[in-house]
Structure formats: C-alpha cells, structure tokens
Amino acid sequence: MIAILKGKGAIWTIFRTLAIQSACDPEALRLRIQRLDTEQIKEKRNQLAHGGPVPRETAHALREIVIGDRSTPGILGWLAEQLAPPKERT
C-alpha cells in the first residue's frame, strides 16, 4: 500500500494513517486507491469540473467509483464505513 500512496500527497498519507489506526483491511484500501489511479479519476473529475460537456460514460464511471450504490459503495462510502477518526485527546 505504501508504494501506491508514495508521491500522492498529504491526503494519501492521512488515509494511510487513518487506515492503520482503524485496523481496516489495508489491501482493500490499496485496491480502492489503485482503482482511482488506474481509472484516471483525477483527470475525469477535472474534465467534469473544469471542462465542457463530458460523455455520459465518463460521468457514470465517476459516480460508480466515487459514490457507488447501496450494494456496492464507492470509495467515499467505503472510507466512511471503514476509517475511524483519530481519537480525541482528553
């Protein structure tokens, strides 16, 4: 997992730290992050947010990977279910 997160910036370091603290399956996290990279989600998202119209297939792929549905959560739903916030100091 560290290899795929290397060079991805601070947000990925945070995800990795939260995954370790949450005791979630690091392989499951790695696969989801790898899918974001493999399917060029960053580029598709930027095209959708800053470009003109995008093909319906691109918008559908983004929705499926990022949001998902009830039976197969996307990365956001999976992260919400798996990653616990850092414990507050008392």
Jmol script that loads the backbone (N, CA, C; Angstrom):
load data "model"
ATOM      1  N   MET A   1       0.828  -1.186   0.000  1.00  0.00           N
ATOM      2  CA  MET A   1       0.000   0.000   0.000  1.00  0.00           C
ATOM      3  C   MET A   1       0.872   1.249   0.000  1.00  0.00           C
ATOM      4  N   ILE A   2       1.952   1.240   0.721  1.00  0.00           N
ATOM      5  CA  ILE A   2       2.805   2.420   0.812  1.00  0.00           C
ATOM      6  C   ILE A   2       3.311   2.823  -0.567  1.00  0.00           C
ATOM      7  N   ALA A   3       3.651   1.845  -1.408  1.00  0.00           N
ATOM      8  CA  ALA A   3       4.176   2.158  -2.736  1.00  0.00           C
ATOM      9  C   ALA A   3       3.159   2.916  -3.577  1.00  0.00           C
ATOM     10  N   ILE A   4       1.907   2.535  -3.493  1.00  0.00           N
ATOM     11  CA  ILE A   4       0.893   3.213  -4.296  1.00  0.00           C
ATOM     12  C   ILE A   4       0.583   4.604  -3.763  1.00  0.00           C
ATOM     13  N   LEU A   5       0.751   4.806  -2.464  1.00  0.00           N
ATOM     14  CA  LEU A   5       0.490   6.111  -1.868  1.00  0.00           C
ATOM     15  C   LEU A   5       1.667   7.055  -1.994  1.00  0.00           C
ATOM     16  N   LYS A   6       2.834   6.514  -2.223  1.00  0.00           N
ATOM     17  CA  LYS A   6       4.037   7.335  -2.289  1.00  0.00           C
ATOM     18  C   LYS A   6       3.910   8.351  -3.428  1.00  0.00           C
ATOM     19  N   GLY A   7       4.166   9.578  -3.115  1.00  0.00           N
ATOM     20  CA  GLY A   7       4.107  10.631  -4.110  1.00  0.00           C
ATOM     21  C   GLY A   7       2.698  11.121  -4.412  1.00  0.00           C
ATOM     22  N   LYS A   8       1.707  10.668  -3.683  1.00  0.00           N
ATOM     23  CA  LYS A   8       0.328  11.082  -3.933  1.00  0.00           C
ATOM     24  C   LYS A   8      -0.071  12.297  -3.105  1.00  0.00           C
ATOM     25  N   GLY A   9       0.769  12.738  -2.209  1.00  0.00           N
ATOM     26  CA  GLY A   9       0.466  13.934  -1.443  1.00  0.00           C
ATOM     27  C   GLY A   9      -0.012  13.643  -0.038  1.00  0.00           C
ATOM     28  N   ALA A  10      -0.262  14.717   0.670  1.00  0.00           N
ATOM     29  CA  ALA A  10      -0.606  14.639   2.085  1.00  0.00           C
ATOM     30  C   ALA A  10      -1.902  13.893   2.340  1.00  0.00           C
ATOM     31  N   ILE A  11      -2.885  14.045   1.451  1.00  0.00           N
ATOM     32  CA  ILE A  11      -4.171  13.390   1.690  1.00  0.00           C
ATOM     33  C   ILE A  11      -4.022  11.874   1.748  1.00  0.00           C
ATOM     34  N   TRP A  12      -3.150  11.333   0.938  1.00  0.00           N
ATOM     35  CA  TRP A  12      -2.946   9.879   0.936  1.00  0.00           C
ATOM     36  C   TRP A  12      -2.225   9.437   2.196  1.00  0.00           C
ATOM     37  N   THR A  13      -1.335  10.265   2.708  1.00  0.00           N
ATOM     38  CA  THR A  13      -0.669   9.965   3.972  1.00  0.00           C
ATOM     39  C   THR A  13      -1.695   9.928   5.096  1.00  0.00           C
ATOM     40  N   ILE A  14      -2.647  10.840   5.048  1.00  0.00           N
ATOM     41  CA  ILE A  14      -3.716  10.857   6.052  1.00  0.00           C
ATOM     42  C   ILE A  14      -4.553   9.596   5.956  1.00  0.00           C
ATOM     43  N   PHE A  15      -4.938   9.204   4.735  1.00  0.00           N
ATOM     44  CA  PHE A  15      -5.719   7.974   4.559  1.00  0.00           C
ATOM     45  C   PHE A  15      -4.970   6.764   5.102  1.00  0.00           C
ATOM     46  N   ARG A  16      -3.701   6.690   4.799  1.00  0.00           N
ATOM     47  CA  ARG A  16      -2.898   5.549   5.266  1.00  0.00           C
ATOM     48  C   ARG A  16      -2.852   5.525   6.789  1.00  0.00           C
ATOM     49  N   THR A  17      -2.642   6.660   7.406  1.00  0.00           N
ATOM     50  CA  THR A  17      -2.592   6.746   8.864  1.00  0.00           C
ATOM     51  C   THR A  17      -3.928   6.351   9.475  1.00  0.00           C
ATOM     52  N   LEU A  18      -5.025   6.867   8.901  1.00  0.00           N
ATOM     53  CA  LEU A  18      -6.347   6.508   9.404  1.00  0.00           C
ATOM     54  C   LEU A  18      -6.627   5.013   9.224  1.00  0.00           C
ATOM     55  N   ALA A  19      -6.183   4.449   8.125  1.00  0.00           N
ATOM     56  CA  ALA A  19      -6.387   3.017   7.893  1.00  0.00           C
ATOM     57  C   ALA A  19      -5.668   2.193   8.948  1.00  0.00           C
ATOM     58  N   ILE A  20      -4.466   2.570   9.278  1.00  0.00           N
ATOM     59  CA  ILE A  20      -3.700   1.848  10.299  1.00  0.00           C
ATOM     60  C   ILE A  20      -4.395   1.988  11.652  1.00  0.00           C
ATOM     61  N   GLN A  21      -4.807   3.202  12.008  1.00  0.00           N
ATOM     62  CA  GLN A  21      -5.484   3.435  13.288  1.00  0.00           C
ATOM     63  C   GLN A  21      -6.830   2.726  13.357  1.00  0.00           C
ATOM     64  N   SER A  22      -7.499   2.587  12.232  1.00  0.00           N
ATOM     65  CA  SER A  22      -8.829   1.992  12.195  1.00  0.00           C
ATOM     66  C   SER A  22      -8.793   0.477  12.112  1.00  0.00           C
ATOM     67  N   ALA A  23      -7.636  -0.070  11.865  1.00  0.00           N
ATOM     68  CA  ALA A  23      -7.468  -1.512  11.690  1.00  0.00           C
ATOM     69  C   ALA A  23      -8.339  -2.039  10.548  1.00  0.00           C
ATOM     70  N   CYS A  24      -8.495  -1.233   9.501  1.00  0.00           N
ATOM     71  CA  CYS A  24      -9.228  -1.715   8.336  1.00  0.00           C
ATOM     72  C   CYS A  24      -8.278  -2.544   7.475  1.00  0.00           C
ATOM     73  N   ASP A  25      -8.831  -3.233   6.530  1.00  0.00           N
ATOM     74  CA  ASP A  25      -8.049  -4.098   5.658  1.00  0.00           C
ATOM     75  C   ASP A  25      -7.183  -3.236   4.740  1.00  0.00           C
ATOM     76  N   PRO A  26      -5.864  -3.226   4.944  1.00  0.00           N
ATOM     77  CA  PRO A  26      -5.009  -2.362   4.121  1.00  0.00           C
ATOM     78  C   PRO A  26      -5.025  -2.761   2.644  1.00  0.00           C
ATOM     79  N   GLU A  27      -5.245  -4.039   2.357  1.00  0.00           N
ATOM     80  CA  GLU A  27      -5.303  -4.479   0.959  1.00  0.00           C
ATOM     81  C   GLU A  27      -6.553  -3.927   0.288  1.00  0.00           C
ATOM     82  N   ALA A  28      -7.674  -3.902   1.001  1.00  0.00           N
ATOM     83  CA  ALA A  28      -8.906  -3.335   0.447  1.00  0.00           C
ATOM     84  C   ALA A  28      -8.720  -1.851   0.154  1.00  0.00           C
ATOM     85  N   LEU A  29      -8.068  -1.135   1.055  1.00  0.00           N
ATOM     86  CA  LEU A  29      -7.793   0.282   0.830  1.00  0.00           C
ATOM     87  C   LEU A  29      -6.864   0.454  -0.362  1.00  0.00           C
ATOM     88  N   ARG A  30      -5.830  -0.351  -0.431  1.00  0.00           N
ATOM     89  CA  ARG A  30      -4.879  -0.271  -1.544  1.00  0.00           C
ATOM     90  C   ARG A  30      -5.582  -0.487  -2.871  1.00  0.00           C
ATOM     91  N   LEU A  31      -6.461  -1.472  -2.941  1.00  0.00           N
ATOM     92  CA  LEU A  31      -7.172  -1.761  -4.183  1.00  0.00           C
ATOM     93  C   LEU A  31      -8.072  -0.606  -4.599  1.00  0.00           C
ATOM     94  N   ARG A  32      -8.722   0.021  -3.646  1.00  0.00           N
ATOM     95  CA  ARG A  32      -9.588   1.153  -3.970  1.00  0.00           C
ATOM     96  C   ARG A  32      -8.780   2.351  -4.445  1.00  0.00           C
ATOM     97  N   ILE A  33      -7.677   2.598  -3.788  1.00  0.00           N
ATOM     98  CA  ILE A  33      -6.821   3.710  -4.202  1.00  0.00           C
ATOM     99  C   ILE A  33      -6.207   3.420  -5.568  1.00  0.00           C
ATOM    100  N   GLN A  34      -5.810   2.187  -5.774  1.00  0.00           N
ATOM    101  CA  GLN A  34      -5.244   1.806  -7.067  1.00  0.00           C
ATOM    102  C   GLN A  34      -6.283   1.988  -8.179  1.00  0.00           C
ATOM    103  N   ARG A  35      -7.535   1.657  -7.886  1.00  0.00           N
ATOM    104  CA  ARG A  35      -8.592   1.835  -8.885  1.00  0.00           C
ATOM    105  C   ARG A  35      -8.762   3.310  -9.235  1.00  0.00           C
ATOM    106  N   LEU A  36      -8.673   4.187  -8.243  1.00  0.00           N
ATOM    107  CA  LEU A  36      -8.756   5.619  -8.518  1.00  0.00           C
ATOM    108  C   LEU A  36      -7.659   6.044  -9.481  1.00  0.00           C
ATOM    109  N   ASP A  37      -6.479   5.499  -9.284  1.00  0.00           N
ATOM    110  CA  ASP A  37      -5.339   5.829 -10.132  1.00  0.00           C
ATOM    111  C   ASP A  37      -5.478   5.182 -11.506  1.00  0.00           C
ATOM    112  N   THR A  38      -5.777   3.902 -11.530  1.00  0.00           N
ATOM    113  CA  THR A  38      -5.868   3.148 -12.778  1.00  0.00           C
ATOM    114  C   THR A  38      -6.938   3.711 -13.704  1.00  0.00           C
ATOM    115  N   GLU A  39      -8.063   4.080 -13.141  1.00  0.00           N
ATOM    116  CA  GLU A  39      -9.172   4.560 -13.967  1.00  0.00           C
ATOM    117  C   GLU A  39      -9.128   6.071 -14.175  1.00  0.00           C
ATOM    118  N   GLN A  40      -8.016   6.678 -13.834  1.00  0.00           N
ATOM    119  CA  GLN A  40      -7.755   8.100 -14.081  1.00  0.00           C
ATOM    120  C   GLN A  40      -8.889   9.001 -13.582  1.00  0.00           C
ATOM    121  N   ILE A  41      -9.268   8.755 -12.333  1.00  0.00           N
ATOM    122  CA  ILE A  41     -10.360   9.509 -11.736  1.00  0.00           C
ATOM    123  C   ILE A  41     -10.018  10.992 -11.626  1.00  0.00           C
ATOM    124  N   LYS A  42      -8.782  11.302 -11.298  1.00  0.00           N
ATOM    125  CA  LYS A  42      -8.388  12.709 -11.176  1.00  0.00           C
ATOM    126  C   LYS A  42      -8.624  13.454 -12.487  1.00  0.00           C
ATOM    127  N   GLU A  43      -8.203  12.865 -13.576  1.00  0.00           N
ATOM    128  CA  GLU A  43      -8.351  13.509 -14.869  1.00  0.00           C
ATOM    129  C   GLU A  43      -9.828  13.636 -15.258  1.00  0.00           C
ATOM    130  N   LYS A  44     -10.608  12.566 -15.014  1.00  0.00           N
ATOM    131  CA  LYS A  44     -12.030  12.598 -15.342  1.00  0.00           C
ATOM    132  C   LYS A  44     -12.762  13.635 -14.491  1.00  0.00           C
ATOM    133  N   ARG A  45     -12.403  13.700 -13.221  1.00  0.00           N
ATOM    134  CA  ARG A  45     -13.024  14.678 -12.326  1.00  0.00           C
ATOM    135  C   ARG A  45     -12.695  16.087 -12.771  1.00  0.00           C
ATOM    136  N   ASN A  46     -11.442  16.341 -13.132  1.00  0.00           N
ATOM    137  CA  ASN A  46     -11.056  17.675 -13.583  1.00  0.00           C
ATOM    138  C   ASN A  46     -11.762  18.041 -14.880  1.00  0.00           C
ATOM    139  N   GLN A  47     -11.895  17.067 -15.768  1.00  0.00           N
ATOM    140  CA  GLN A  47     -12.609  17.303 -17.022  1.00  0.00           C
ATOM    141  C   GLN A  47     -14.057  17.682 -16.739  1.00  0.00           C
ATOM    142  N   LEU A  48     -14.678  16.971 -15.827  1.00  0.00           N
ATOM    143  CA  LEU A  48     -16.075  17.249 -15.480  1.00  0.00           C
ATOM    144  C   LEU A  48     -16.222  18.599 -14.783  1.00  0.00           C
ATOM    145  N   ALA A  49     -15.311  18.904 -13.876  1.00  0.00           N
ATOM    146  CA  ALA A  49     -15.423  20.129 -13.085  1.00  0.00           C
ATOM    147  C   ALA A  49     -15.011  21.379 -13.850  1.00  0.00           C
ATOM    148  N   HIS A  50     -14.037  21.268 -14.737  1.00  0.00           N
ATOM    149  CA  HIS A  50     -13.470  22.463 -15.350  1.00  0.00           C
ATOM    150  C   HIS A  50     -13.609  22.533 -16.859  1.00  0.00           C
ATOM    151  N   GLY A  51     -14.041  21.464 -17.472  1.00  0.00           N
ATOM    152  CA  GLY A  51     -14.143  21.444 -18.920  1.00  0.00           C
ATOM    153  C   GLY A  51     -15.563  21.650 -19.382  1.00  0.00           C
ATOM    154  N   GLY A  52     -15.742  21.344 -20.616  1.00  0.00           N
ATOM    155  CA  GLY A  52     -17.077  21.421 -21.184  1.00  0.00           C
ATOM    156  C   GLY A  52     -17.843  20.145 -20.886  1.00  0.00           C
ATOM    157  N   PRO A  53     -18.803  19.847 -21.697  1.00  0.00           N
ATOM    158  CA  PRO A  53     -19.588  18.624 -21.509  1.00  0.00           C
ATOM    159  C   PRO A  53     -18.692  17.382 -21.588  1.00  0.00           C
ATOM    160  N   VAL A  54     -19.034  16.385 -20.797  1.00  0.00           N
ATOM    161  CA  VAL A  54     -18.286  15.121 -20.818  1.00  0.00           C
ATOM    162  C   VAL A  54     -19.234  14.015 -21.272  1.00  0.00           C
ATOM    163  N   PRO A  55     -18.672  12.960 -21.843  1.00  0.00           N
ATOM    164  CA  PRO A  55     -19.521  11.840 -22.251  1.00  0.00           C
ATOM    165  C   PRO A  55     -20.258  11.247 -21.051  1.00  0.00           C
ATOM    166  N   ARG A  56     -21.443  10.764 -21.296  1.00  0.00           N
ATOM    167  CA  ARG A  56     -22.250  10.147 -20.248  1.00  0.00           C
ATOM    168  C   ARG A  56     -21.486   9.009 -19.570  1.00  0.00           C
ATOM    169  N   GLU A  57     -20.707   8.267 -20.340  1.00  0.00           N
ATOM    170  CA  GLU A  57     -19.938   7.150 -19.790  1.00  0.00           C
ATOM    171  C   GLU A  57     -18.919   7.628 -18.756  1.00  0.00           C
ATOM    172  N   THR A  58     -18.315   8.784 -19.004  1.00  0.00           N
ATOM    173  CA  THR A  58     -17.347   9.347 -18.059  1.00  0.00           C
ATOM    174  C   THR A  58     -18.043   9.729 -16.765  1.00  0.00           C
ATOM    175  N   ALA A  59     -19.170  10.399 -16.862  1.00  0.00           N
ATOM    176  CA  ALA A  59     -19.920  10.795 -15.667  1.00  0.00           C
ATOM    177  C   ALA A  59     -20.385   9.566 -14.892  1.00  0.00           C
ATOM    178  N   HIS A  60     -20.839   8.541 -15.602  1.00  0.00           N
ATOM    179  CA  HIS A  60     -21.290   7.315 -14.948  1.00  0.00           C
ATOM    180  C   HIS A  60     -20.130   6.622 -14.237  1.00  0.00           C
ATOM    181  N   ALA A  61     -18.970   6.566 -14.875  1.00  0.00           N
ATOM    182  CA  ALA A  61     -17.797   5.927 -14.265  1.00  0.00           C
ATOM    183  C   ALA A  61     -17.391   6.653 -12.989  1.00  0.00           C
ATOM    184  N   LEU A  62     -17.411   7.977 -13.018  1.00  0.00           N
ATOM    185  CA  LEU A  62     -17.084   8.758 -11.820  1.00  0.00           C
ATOM    186  C   LEU A  62     -18.058   8.471 -10.701  1.00  0.00           C
ATOM    187  N   ARG A  63     -19.334   8.466 -11.020  1.00  0.00           N
ATOM    188  CA  ARG A  63     -20.345   8.216  -9.993  1.00  0.00           C
ATOM    189  C   ARG A  63     -20.181   6.825  -9.396  1.00  0.00           C
ATOM    190  N   GLU A  64     -19.961   5.848 -10.240  1.00  0.00           N
ATOM    191  CA  GLU A  64     -19.813   4.471  -9.772  1.00  0.00           C
ATOM    192  C   GLU A  64     -18.603   4.319  -8.845  1.00  0.00           C
ATOM    193  N   ILE A  65     -17.488   4.896  -9.213  1.00  0.00           N
ATOM    194  CA  ILE A  65     -16.267   4.721  -8.438  1.00  0.00           C
ATOM    195  C   ILE A  65     -16.270   5.573  -7.173  1.00  0.00           C
ATOM    196  N   VAL A  66     -16.737   6.791  -7.269  1.00  0.00           N
ATOM    197  CA  VAL A  66     -16.681   7.702  -6.128  1.00  0.00           C
ATOM    198  C   VAL A  66     -17.858   7.494  -5.179  1.00  0.00           C
ATOM    199  N   ILE A  67     -19.069   7.411  -5.710  1.00  0.00           N
ATOM    200  CA  ILE A  67     -20.257   7.307  -4.865  1.00  0.00           C
ATOM    201  C   ILE A  67     -20.739   5.867  -4.733  1.00  0.00           C
ATOM    202  N   GLY A  68     -20.816   5.154  -5.844  1.00  0.00           N
ATOM    203  CA  GLY A  68     -21.310   3.780  -5.815  1.00  0.00           C
ATOM    204  C   GLY A  68     -22.814   3.742  -5.628  1.00  0.00           C
ATOM    205  N   ASP A  69     -23.295   2.620  -5.083  1.00  0.00           N
ATOM    206  CA  ASP A  69     -24.718   2.490  -4.770  1.00  0.00           C
ATOM    207  C   ASP A  69     -24.858   1.664  -3.496  1.00  0.00           C
ATOM    208  N   ARG A  70     -26.089   1.324  -3.133  1.00  0.00           N
ATOM    209  CA  ARG A  70     -26.308   0.608  -1.862  1.00  0.00           C
ATOM    210  C   ARG A  70     -25.615  -0.748  -1.823  1.00  0.00           C
ATOM    211  N   SER A  71     -25.595  -1.434  -2.934  1.00  0.00           N
ATOM    212  CA  SER A  71     -24.998  -2.770  -2.941  1.00  0.00           C
ATOM    213  C   SER A  71     -23.482  -2.735  -3.069  1.00  0.00           C
ATOM    214  N   THR A  72     -22.960  -1.728  -3.725  1.00  0.00           N
ATOM    215  CA  THR A  72     -21.515  -1.603  -3.912  1.00  0.00           C
ATOM    216  C   THR A  72     -21.112  -0.160  -3.656  1.00  0.00           C
ATOM    217  N   PRO A  73     -20.694   0.140  -2.423  1.00  0.00           N
ATOM    218  CA  PRO A  73     -20.321   1.534  -2.145  1.00  0.00           C
ATOM    219  C   PRO A  73     -19.065   1.945  -2.906  1.00  0.00           C
ATOM    220  N   GLY A  74     -19.032   3.210  -3.293  1.00  0.00           N
ATOM    221  CA  GLY A  74     -17.841   3.757  -3.924  1.00  0.00           C
ATOM    222  C   GLY A  74     -16.800   4.057  -2.854  1.00  0.00           C
ATOM    223  N   ILE A  75     -15.747   4.711  -3.253  1.00  0.00           N
ATOM    224  CA  ILE A  75     -14.642   4.998  -2.337  1.00  0.00           C
ATOM    225  C   ILE A  75     -15.108   5.850  -1.159  1.00  0.00           C
ATOM    226  N   LEU A  76     -15.991   6.817  -1.377  1.00  0.00           N
ATOM    227  CA  LEU A  76     -16.433   7.674  -0.272  1.00  0.00           C
ATOM    228  C   LEU A  76     -17.213   6.887   0.777  1.00  0.00           C
ATOM    229  N   GLY A  77     -18.149   6.068   0.329  1.00  0.00           N
ATOM    230  CA  GLY A  77     -18.923   5.253   1.261  1.00  0.00           C
ATOM    231  C   GLY A  77     -18.051   4.250   1.995  1.00  0.00           C
ATOM    232  N   TRP A  78     -17.121   3.645   1.274  1.00  0.00           N
ATOM    233  CA  TRP A  78     -16.231   2.670   1.885  1.00  0.00           C
ATOM    234  C   TRP A  78     -15.370   3.337   2.952  1.00  0.00           C
ATOM    235  N   LEU A  79     -14.822   4.502   2.632  1.00  0.00           N
ATOM    236  CA  LEU A  79     -14.000   5.218   3.605  1.00  0.00           C
ATOM    237  C   LEU A  79     -14.818   5.592   4.831  1.00  0.00           C
ATOM    238  N   ALA A  80     -16.045   6.046   4.617  1.00  0.00           N
ATOM    239  CA  ALA A  80     -16.901   6.425   5.751  1.00  0.00           C
ATOM    240  C   ALA A  80     -17.188   5.232   6.655  1.00  0.00           C
ATOM    241  N   GLU A  81     -17.349   4.053   6.066  1.00  0.00           N
ATOM    242  CA  GLU A  81     -17.620   2.851   6.849  1.00  0.00           C
ATOM    243  C   GLU A  81     -16.372   2.311   7.547  1.00  0.00           C
ATOM    244  N   GLN A  82     -15.236   2.431   6.923  1.00  0.00           N
ATOM    245  CA  GLN A  82     -14.029   1.764   7.391  1.00  0.00           C
ATOM    246  C   GLN A  82     -13.110   2.605   8.265  1.00  0.00           C
ATOM    247  N   LEU A  83     -13.000   3.876   7.958  1.00  0.00           N
ATOM    248  CA  LEU A  83     -11.990   4.694   8.637  1.00  0.00           C
ATOM    249  C   LEU A  83     -12.588   5.428   9.831  1.00  0.00           C
ATOM    250  N   ALA A  84     -11.993   5.191  10.963  1.00  0.00           N
ATOM    251  CA  ALA A  84     -12.413   5.882  12.180  1.00  0.00           C
ATOM    252  C   ALA A  84     -11.592   7.163  12.317  1.00  0.00           C
ATOM    253  N   PRO A  85     -12.208   8.230  12.810  1.00  0.00           N
ATOM    254  CA  PRO A  85     -11.434   9.456  13.013  1.00  0.00           C
ATOM    255  C   PRO A  85     -10.420   9.246  14.143  1.00  0.00           C
ATOM    256  N   PRO A  86      -9.374  10.051  14.145  1.00  0.00           N
ATOM    257  CA  PRO A  86      -8.402   9.936  15.234  1.00  0.00           C
ATOM    258  C   PRO A  86      -9.083  10.142  16.583  1.00  0.00           C
ATOM    259  N   LYS A  87      -8.623   9.431  17.580  1.00  0.00           N
ATOM    260  CA  LYS A  87      -9.202   9.576  18.928  1.00  0.00           C
ATOM    261  C   LYS A  87      -8.872  10.957  19.470  1.00  0.00           C
ATOM    262  N   GLU A  88      -9.879  11.552  20.064  1.00  0.00           N
ATOM    263  CA  GLU A  88      -9.683  12.879  20.617  1.00  0.00           C
ATOM    264  C   GLU A  88      -8.860  12.763  21.910  1.00  0.00           C
ATOM    265  N   ARG A  89      -8.019  13.737  22.078  1.00  0.00           N
ATOM    266  CA  ARG A  89      -7.235  13.781  23.312  1.00  0.00           C
ATOM    267  C   ARG A  89      -8.081  14.384  24.407  1.00  0.00           C
ATOM    268  N   THR A  90      -8.035  13.787  25.576  1.00  0.00           N
ATOM    269  CA  THR A  90      -8.814  14.322  26.695  1.00  0.00           C
ATOM    270  C   THR A  90      -7.918  14.875  27.762  1.00  0.00           C
TER     271      THR A  90
END
end "model"
wireframe off; spacefill off
backbone 0.3
color backbone group
